[in-house]
Amino acid sequence: MMKKTLVALAAVAATGGAFAQSVLTGEIAYGFSSTNANNVTTSGFGLDAADITFAASEEVEGLGKLSVSLNIDSHAGRATGMTTGDHSMTLTTAGGLKVVAGSVQGASYLGQGIASAGTSYDDNLSGKNISARTNNDVVSASMPLTDTLSLSVSHTEADVALGTGSALAVGATTQRYNTASLTFKAGQLSADGGYRSYDNQIAQGTTSANTQSRASVGYDLGVAKIGAGMTTTTYMYGNTSTQSLLGVNVPLGAAKVGAQYGQNVTSGNATSTSNYTRTGLQLGGQYDFSKRTYLVAHWNSYDAGNSINTTGYYFALYNTF
């Protein structure tokens, strides 16, 4: 997603061997987007991104490196206020244990992960024909097991106030979930797999998740990167949603081009209209004018359900700092 060039704001050498550093990163992007759904087109120019991230880190004696990050987002353009984006606190120990707590919009496992092969280009099929990203409060821990294999576990809740908990989210029964994952990386090969369990389940609910399994793999051929992945969610009624994605990314000097193909298959529902196969395709590319400035563009076409076939295109110029 966002390419960042770090700019040091302050570096304060403290006593007792401690060292603290603060940095500022950000981006501004302006572009054009057009979407056609059932022959109705919406389009126009506008601000696509405008945000800054403050980050600081410190070596804490006896603990390790403590890092914090706070993002402030004004992507909606001129407004009376700004919104808080992702923010997190990370502790990394000398033994390699990493513990993270934060409030984030998690990356799309398929659309932005190993399966995508790096073809996001500031957009992907998440929220189109595969599951959308969500805002969550997360605490996670990860640890290398070998030189090539690492383990991570996480607990995720709805993005609500401290102590409220997803179960008490106003007006909704929100599901929390725990995830365990293994990640493998050796040379040009990378892969991961995981299992997720949910709470706050509704008996026989067709949209109340029970478990989810996921896996993806990617390989860098040099001339191109390729990836593939799949997630299967089983609901309390017994119905399932299986989503898959194939990605390919080709470097061409200062440019790179790529494609994503995604598919969502539901089965086991009581009515035939609830069992379907929806597909989506995205083609895109990026051209780097410099280390800080780049142009992104993409075209996509996908089945949004309810007989709505959607196509669209987008381009924007990004400057990062």
C-alpha positions, -999 to 999 in steps of 0.1 A, spaced: 0 0 0 15 33 11 52 38 3 69 56 31 101 76 33 110 82 69 120 117 80 135 120 115 119 147 135 140 142 167 166 119 180 172 122 217 201 103 232 191 95 268 213 84 297 217 49 310 221 34 275 185 42 264 178 58 230 146 73 217 137 84 182 106 100 167 97 100 130 70 114 108 57 98 76 28 108 54 13 108 20 -10 130 -2 -27 116 -33 -51 132 -58 -68 113 -86 -99 102 -105 -123 73 -100 -152 60 -121 -176 32 -112 -205 17 -133 -231 -5 -116 -261 -17 -137 -254 11 -163 -253 38 -136 -220 56 -135 -205 77 -107 -172 94 -112 -151 124 -104 -118 139 -94 -108 143 -57 -84 138 -29 -78 101 -24 -53 102 5 -40 127 30 -26 114 62 4 116 86 18 90 109 38 98 141 61 70 154 85 67 182 107 40 196 128 35 227 151 8 241 138 -1 275 163 -18 297 152 -53 307 123 -54 283 135 -46 247 124 -22 221 91 -4 226 76 13 195 44 33 192 26 46 161 -3 70 156 -20 78 122 -41 109 116 -62 108 84 -79 137 65 -86 118 33 -121 133 30 -105 166 20 -114 199 36 -135 191 67 -142 204 102 -123 175 118 -98 147 112 -101 110 120 -77 87 138 -63 59 117 -43 29 128 -24 32 161 -4 6 179 22 -2 206 48 -29 199 73 -46 222 101 -65 206 124 -85 229 160 -96 222 148 -132 218 125 -122 189 92 -122 207 70 -94 193 38 -83 212 15 -58 195 -16 -40 208 -35 -16 188 -66 -4 169 -62 -10 132 -80 -17 99 -64 -50 93 -50 -58 58 -71 -80 36 -57 -115 41 -62 -124 4 -63 -90 -14 -32 -76 3 -13 -106 17 9 -133 2 -18 -144 -23 -19 -110 -39 18 -111 -49 20 -74 -42 -7 -63 -67 -28 -41 -44 -18 -8 -61 -37 11 -33 -68 -10 -39 -78 -46 -42 -108 -70 -44 -115 -67 -6 -151 -54 -1 -159 -62 -37 -164 -100 -42 -143 -110 -12 -148 -100 24 -142 -64 33 -115 -52 58 -128 -42 93 -117 -19 121 -106 -38 151 -89 -37 185 -61 -64 184 -35 -79 207 -11 -103 192 22 -121 199 46 -137 174 78 -157 178 103 -173 154 104 -210 159 133 -216 134 151 -196 108 123 -202 84 92 -207 105 73 -184 130 42 -187 151 17 -159 159 -15 -158 180 -40 -129 182 -72 -119 198 -95 -95 179 -125 -74 190 -147 -47 175 -132 -12 176 -149 0 208 -139 18 240 -116 2 266 -134 -23 288 -166 -23 267 -158 -55 248 -174 -67 216 -202 -86 235 -216 -53 247 -213 -33 215 -244 -11 214 -272 -24 191 -253 -54 178 -239 -88 188 -204 -85 176 -182 -116 173 -147 -117 187 -122 -142 175 -88 -158 183 -64 -167 155 -33 -189 154 -10 -188 124 22 -203 111 44 -184 86 71 -200 65 97 -182 44 128 -197 27 145 -180 -2 119 -170 -28 91 -191 -13 67 -178 14 36 -194 28 13 -191 58 -17 -209 73 -40 -203 102 -71 -213 121 -97 -189 137 -124 -195 163 -153 -171 171 -174 -164 202 -208 -148 207 -223 -174 184 -259 -175 174 -273 -211 172 -283 -220 136 -272 -185 125 -264 -184 88 -242 -153 93 -228 -162 128 -193 -175 122 -180 -206 140 -145 -213 126 -123 -202 97 -93 -218 81 -69 -200 58 -38 -207 38 -17 -189 11 15 -193 -8 37 -171 -29 69 -174 -50 92 -149 -65 104 -160 -100 125 -129 -105 106 -120 -137 73 -122 -118 58 -128 -84 29 -152 -81 6 -160 -53 -25 -179 -43 -47 -182 -12 -80 -195 2 -101 -190 33 -131 -211 43 -155 -198 70 -180 -222 85 -212 -207 101 -234 -220 129 -261 -231 105 -235 -253 87 -232 -232 56 -198 -221 43 -181 -193 24 -150 -203 5 -130 -173 -9 -99 -177 -31 -75 -154 -49 -48 -156 -75 -22 -128 -79 6 -121 -103 30 -91 -103 56 -83 -130 84 -57 -125 92 -36 -155 120 -12 -145 104 18 -128 70 3 -134 52 -29 -123 19 -44 -135 -2 -71 -121 -36 -88 -117 -58 -103 -91 -86 -128 -97 -109 -136 -68 -138 -160 -63 -164 -163 -35 -184 -195 -33 -212 -201 -7 -229 -234 -1 -250 -252 25 -277 -225 27 -314 -234 29 -323 -214 -3 -307 -217 -37 -304 -179 -40 -282 -179 -10 -258 -204 -26 -237 -186 -53 -204 -181 -70 -191 -145 -74 -160 -136 -92 -139 -105 -96 -109 -93 -116 -85 -64 -111 -58 -52 -134 -34 -25 -122 0 -10 -122 24 15 -106 50 38 -121 77 53 -98 88 88 -108 111 89 -78 115 73 -44 87 95 -31 64 101 -60 45 75 -80 14 70 -101 -11 41 -95 -39 30 -118 -63 0 -119 -94 -14 -135 -117 -39 -120 -148 -59 -127 -167 -79 -102 -201 -95 -93 -214 -76 -63 -245 -99 -58 -282 -91 -63 -275 -92 -101 -253 -61 -98 -223 -64 -121 -198 -36 -114 -169 -22 -133 -146 7 -125 -112 24 -130 -90 46 -109 -58 65 -111 -40 88 -86 -6 105 -81 10 99 -47 36 119 -30 51 104 2 73 119 28 
